[in-house]
Amino acid sequence: MTLPSEEAPTLELTPPRPPAWRRRIPPVTRLLPGAGRRLRPVLAGLGAFLVVAGLLLRFYAAPRLIAAPADFYAVISLADPHGSYFDQGTLTTVRNVTLTYTNTIRGDPAASTGNVAIWDSYTVLEDPKRNIQLQTTFQRSAFDRRTGELSDCCGASVNDDTQVRQDGIGVVFWPIGARETTYQVYDTNTERAWPAEYSGTAVVQGLTTDVFTQRIPATVVQQLPGIPTSLLGLPGPARNIVADRTFQADNTFWVDPRTGVPVDAIERIVSVLHAPSGQGQLMVASADLKMTPASQRWLADLSRRNATSIDTLRLTGPLGGITAGLLLLCAGIVPGRLLRLARRQRSFRTREQRPGINLAPGIAPGRQSGPWFDWRETRKHRAGHRPAPLGRPFLSYEARGDQLTAVKPCAGPRSGPGPGLLRVWRAVIRNCHDRR
């Protein structure tokens, strides 16, 4: 049977199918059938919330959360295997012995505030082999949780003396984001701050650190009565005098500038007794104290954890929130406009080209021939509508020149709808054409 050309429906090429990955991953607004219009405002609102949250995290929360912890505990050790000191029990000088300098730090959360942290530190210089303590110092420090600046508030004291003024920064906590400049670093032995100058960079435990050097000149720190002149090497008859104990040190600190954590330290200390006139000398203690590898590793791990938290609050968190928020805003606002434009264009094409037959991609009418199936059933299948009853006969057409020739009727597949339904229809048509 031949259809006249004037009665033949207009042939319309089927647009190429989208890539396989686009067919497998539906748009976010089509995850729930019929929920596109209801889901887009939710996505837009969530996107706006994430953008605002990212900005608040960067410019409001981060400056307040990045601070020294109020609840802190650490034990930092320095040691010198060739130290020397004067043993008061035997009145002799002991040389080439191991001296350790242990600093135990414990935070006081109850006394701390949002801006000020209270830390207690107890330092001991001792000979662990002979169980002799050469010097002990207790410090209660109050400092700014972001800049590390010491203050005299909140019961700050040195050896329980609240009259001692503390200024500068502490040895344990340096400013977050330390700069290449000179800092005033407080020393508990002389009870005052001394300048620590920036002198370059160095790698310690895999971290790039800023190096600061501090020189403390000989300073009288204590007056001791009842010291025999014979111990000081003074000529004349033996007598007891009031001697001055001086302290001097050359300190080097390796500080991670990102977190303000001192990863390494060396303290070269010398303590000497002198007569009031400056004559005579008795070495009290001499040591080149270097931080132990275990303390270096612990502080380096602490600095890495703090740096990760700081990067999350300043960069990763805000950037992730703003990026996700912008994507959700686009998903909630832009697709609606694009879909409305696509519907208008599709409606225009339908009015201009209806009725028509959807041909397979790449085959134009009048140039190629081949078997085709009922275009109405195909359009319903692609639109997701319920297919025709199983076994319903339909006509197969063959394009010959400018006319369509109806071929022998064929029965539809005897199976229900499924993911391979379109392939089954094509196979039935192909078999029908072969039989013809």
Secondary structure, 3 states (H helix, E strand, C coil): CECCCCCCCEEEECCCCCCHHHHHCCCHHHCCCCCHHHHHHHHHHHHHHHHHHHHHHHHHHHHHHCCCCCCCEEEEEEEEEEEEEEECCCCEEEEEEEEEEEEEEEECCCCCCCCEEEEEEEEEEEECCCCEEEEEEEEEEEEECCCCEEECCCCCEECCECCCCCCCECCCCCCCCCCCCCEEEEECCCCEEEEEEEEEEEEECCEEEEEEEEEEEEEEEEEEEEEEHHHHCCCCCCCEEEEEEEEEEEEEEEEECCCCEEEEEEEEEEEEEECCCCCCCEEEEEEEEEECHHHHHHHHHHHHHHHHHHHHHHHHHHHHHHHHHHHHHHHHHHHHHHHHHHHHHHHHHHHHHCCEEEECCCCCCCCCCCEECCHHHHHHHHCCCCCCCCCCEEEEEEEECCEEEEEEEEECCCCCCCCCHHHHHHHHHHHHHHHC
